Structures are given as structure tokens and as C-alpha cells.
Amino acid sequence: LTETMFRLTSSGKHSAKVRAYDNPAYDAPTSKPGEPGDAAITVQPAVDADLTEVVFPSSRNMLRRMTYQLWAVYLLIVAHAMVTAYTDPIYMQSPLTQVIVYGSQGGLLIAIIMAFFVLTSQTLLIQLGRYDLYLREFAALYGVFALALALCIAIKVYSAVLILRRVSYLAMWDMPAYTALWAVHRVVLLLFWVAAALSATAVFNTRYFDPDMLLRRDRQAAGSGQQGAAAGMAATATATAGRRR
């Protein structure tokens, strides 16, 4: 049925309570009782709307924003790699120069992860507040970031201590701890850059924007949790029965 009209054809107890509306959206109802035929119900076929379109009504604008944010992540990665390559180690005794260089390196490192979070804020995982699933999806990136940040702080503090002890920059490379720490830091930084670039590209996967898939994952997680709880209860009951024997 494309359109069906239902009208009150009698002046019974139901039609007597109907108020007449000239414009139900804007005009106030009149005080007189309605007449038969004043009330009409229009039944129209339901329109099947995709749940993804309901959650993301302006997908084109969102895709444009995400594209710009993706390039911002790429540019920050390149900028951080260039700053790190040309300024670490830096052979300057000025404390102000050291602070500027170290601040730039640490700031760009944090800026990369912040830009990545802004990029992923368009996904359902962030919009629905499912940070548990979000951290599970990008655990590798955030884990490498935490390790890179910790190593960056450690090597900067260690080099500052050596400088305060009047150790020259060339003599630092004779310190086994400094050389090993510097090498490990470089490897972790390389892994972080690769992980950030790959994760930023993977954000465009449709599974991060599909509500049905998120619901299925929740149901699977709930089912797994119930099975784990049932298994735990069964193991407890078995252990208790064994003790009683």
C-alpha cells in the first residue's frame, strides 16, 4: 500500500473526543469537538534506512576531514623523522638550544599520537565511548608510543647528566649504556613511525564505521564472557566436590 487513509465514520464516544486542527504543527486546537471525518491517519510504507547512514549522515564531509587528518599524521611523521635525524645528537653546549631541540623532538612525538587520536575520533569506537575496544584495536601503536616516549626521556636525561659531568659529546659514544640506549631508541622510533602510518591508513576500514559489526562483536564478547563464567563456575564446583570426597 502506497498510502491508506483511515477516517472516523461515526460520532461515537471516540470521535467526540477528537479535536479539530487546522495545522497540527503550528496552530492551536479549537475548543469545539471534532466532527466525523475530521481525524485522519495516514499510513505510509516504512523506509529502510541503513544504520550507518543514520549514524554518519554526512559521510562525504567526514571522509574529506579524515583525508586531511591523515595527511597531517603523515606530515608530522616526516617532520619528526627529519628533526630527529638532523638534531640528535646535537653538538652544542648552549642549554637553551638543548631545551629547544629536546622540546621539539618530544613535542612532535606527542603531536603524532594526538593527530592520530583526532583521526580516529570519527570512528564508532570513539563516538560510542568504547575505549576498551579502541585500545584493543590500536594497542600496538599506543604501546610502541609509550615505549618510545619513555626511551626518549631516558636518553635525554642520561645525556644531560653526562654533560653536567663534563663529558664531551664524542666521549659519550664510548659509554656502553649511552650507545645501547641510543640504538634501541632509534629502533623503537622506526617501529613507531611505521605503526603510526599503517594504523592511520587502517582507520579507513569499514569495520570501524559499521554499527552492525560493532553489535556483533559485543554479542560475541558477551557470549565468550558467559561461557568463561560458566566454565569457571563448573571448575569451582568440580574442585569443591573433589574436596568433599
C-alpha positions, 0 to 999 in steps of 0.5 A: 500500500502506497498510502491508506487513509483511515477516517472516523465514520461515526460520532461515537464516544471516540470521535467526540473526543477528537479535536479539530486542527487546522495545522497540527504543527503550528496552530492551536486546537479549537475548543469545539469537538471534532466532527466525523471525518475530521481525524485522519491517519495516514499510513505510509510504507516504512523506509529502510534506512541503513544504520550507518547512514543514520549514524554518519549522515554526512559521510562525504564531509567526514571522509574529506576531514579524515583525508586531511587528518591523515595527511597531517599524521603523515606530515608530522611523521616526516617532520619528526623523522627529519628533526630527529635525524638532523638534531640528535645528537646535537653538538652544542653546549648552549642549554637553551638550544638543548631545551629547544631541540629536546622540546621539539623532538618530544613535542612532535612525538606527542603531536603524532599520537594526538593527530592520530587520536583526532583521526580516529575520533570519527570512528564508532569506537570513539563516538560510542565511548568504547575505549576498551575496544579502541585500545584493543584495536590500536594497542600496538601503536599506543604501546610502541608510543609509550615505549618510545616516549619513555626511551626518549626521556631516558636518553635525554636525561642520561645525556644531560647528566653526562654533560653536567659531568663534563663529558664531551659529546664524542666521549659519550659514544664510548659509554656502553649504556649511552650507545645501547640506549641510543640504538634501541631508541632509534629502533623503537622510533622506526617501529613507531613511525611505521605503526603510526602510518599503517594504523592511520591508513587502517582507520579507513576500514569499514569495520570501524564505521559499521554499527552492525559489526560493532553489535556483533562483536559485543554479542560475541564478547558477551557470549565468550564472557558467559561461557568463561563464567560458566566454565569457571563456575563448573571448575569451582564446583568440580574442585569443591566436590573433589574436596568433599570426597 
